Amino acid sequence: MGIEMKLQFKLAQQLVMTPQLVQAIKLLQLSRMELVDEISRELDGNPVLADDMTDPMGRSELDRSLPAQSASDPPMEERIGVTERVEANTDMGAREIEKQVKEVDWEQFLENRQLQTPAGSGRNGFEELPPIEQSLTKPNTLREHLLWQLQMSDFVDNEKQFAALVIGNLDERGYLDLEGGEDAEGNKRPDLTIADLAAEAELDPEDAEEVLKMIQRFDPIGVASRNLRECLMVQAETLGFDEVEKAIIREHLHNVERRNFGAIAKALKIELDEIYDAVQEIQKLESIPARNFSEVDDKAIAITPDVYVFKDGDKWVVSDNDKGMQRLYINETLAQKMLKDPKAKEFISEKLKSAQWLIRAIEQRRRTILRVTDCIVEKQREFLEKGVAYLKPMILRDVAAAVGMHESTISRVTSKKYVHTPQGLFELKYFFNSSISRIADEDIASESVKQAIKKIISVEDKGDPLSDQAIVKILEDQSGIKIARRTVAKYREMLGILSSSKRKKMF
């Protein structure tokens, strides 16, 4: 059998992801805050890229910095969805745009821009000042709060070192976590003990226990406890609870959780009314010491919407929110100077191309979000008019078909993007719901069913809460919604609502 070389021609489609296309896809799926961070990184790494914080003289705005796009060029959103749809002209379109960018005579372009009058920023005075909520100081974390108290204490050096080790081993709830965890190979390490921490700080184990008790009486009281029982007992002793209350904490927390107050009364040989009073006092204690000292202060977080939806007469209008977003420009003055240097010319040309692509991708991201939001608004008019009960069932395929994009592209566009509507602030993904059948009526969105369940539970008799099966019957009788009991249980858990036995109010 002879070996020979042949030359064969074969026609095949192949997906080629250019760096610019990868960047466009990446920017599309970023949230607003992530986009701001990404822009900051690009500004740091690209000397010819400038934003509103730089001198407005010598900058080129987006519309003026981009060469005219021919009608034959495919839209950016089609190229963004290219990872899922392989089209014949995708690679050719990307190459054509890249060719246009490479062929730009940057020196001539910047020289022409010098002859044009730079656009003014249009902002001055108090409009430049950030909102007052953005000027608030950062709240202290639990660790910072405890270390400050430690510095103010009269502990000696090795006691302070031990206390610092304890504070460093607190979990997000404020409990002392001494679990060993796993090593790099996935093997479980042995758990730590107070004696181990004491040995590392060269402190006597008996003294370590006393120091731990003192730390547990720092603010918040009960911090650095090893379990719930110890946490509640520290608070009970500090606040001067009586012996009945302490006994319940020591021996009957499991019965309190099950609301088995009769068993507690029998074990302690006291009246049931005394147990009710004692449990009421215990319930006032804090079970999570770090509740007000989370690493991220949820109360200070404000979600900034990407788009606004409002009604103008009989029309619903979708408007993007550019407040707080940097306007990107090309720093012409710097670019012109560096282009005169033969050694820097190639480098600056590459940076100019990169800046142009970034500006183009950000603008296309904005247009794509507006386009998708427009489609959602068109399909959810009743929700905007009347509220969540009128939310229509909708899936990614519905919007993808309407705007001519792939479903995964719609998923990227709607993830971590927020819209402000007359009904409140929602993530765009909120509007995608599976459908629930109704008797002799059109289907209803699953989110509407969740809200119906929440409303039913909110008005129930707290002394005799409704079971899941009872909620099933109410939904069918009142709204014609026929779903299984397990579906009600699933939706109830998703809403963070306890079962009927745990919702029952005893007092």
Secondary structure, DSSP 8 states (H G I E B T S, - for coil): ------------------HHHHHHHHHHH--HHHHHHHHHHHHHH-TTEE-TTS-STTEE-HHHHS----TTS--HHHHHGGGT---TTHHHHHHHHHHHHHH--HHHHHHHHHTS--------GGGGS--GGGGS-----HHHHHHHHHHTS---HHHHHHHHHHHHTB-TTS-B-----B-TTS-B-----HHHHHHHTT--HHHHHHHHHHHTTSSSTTTT-SSHHHHHHHHHHHHT--HHHHHHHHH-HHHHHTT-HHHHHHHHT--HHHHHHHHHHHTTS-S-TTTT--SS-GGG-----SEEEEEETTEEEEEE--TT----EEEHHHHHHHHTSHHHHHHHHHHHHHHHHHHHHHHHHHHHHHHHHHHHHHHTHHHHHH-GGG---B-HHHHHHHHT--HHHHHHHHTT-EEEETTEEEEGGGG-B-EEEETTEEEEEHHHHHHHHHHHHHTS-TTS---HHHHHHHHHHHH-B---HHHHHHHHHHTT---HHHH----
